[in-house]
Amino acid sequence: MATPTFTRSFLRLFSAPIIWAVHFLAVYTITGIACARPQLQRQWLGMDAVVLGICVASAVAIAAICVLHLRDWRRRLRSGKTDFTHWTASSLGLLSVIAIFWETIPVFLVPVCGVP
């Protein structure tokens, strides 16, 4: 098996935090635009569209992290060895999923834009 390149190792290690960062940026961008432009706030499927958009973005981000790490986990099981990078990537993936949950929880507890 060939030695992994720096770029491949870097992306494997930081894929979950990158997905979390993109999710973080998307959630706060969507919320900021919706709060700055009240005419953009709509109801869809009986829910506020911003809340629904944040929930969908969270589900997509968590699914992407799970798919990437399951693929990496299977590859490591086939090769029969695990290394520090593998465990670190898995730990960062779990931490990123927890961070995404923590970003999503306030949507259900606090009104969007502070208007009840």
Secondary structure, DSSP 8 states (H G I E B T S, - for coil): -----HHHHHHHHHHHHHHHHHHHHHHHHHHHHHHH-GGG--EETTEEHHHHHHHHHHHHHHHHHHHHHHHHHHHHHHHT---HHHHHHHHHHHHHHHHHHHHHHHHHHS-GGG--
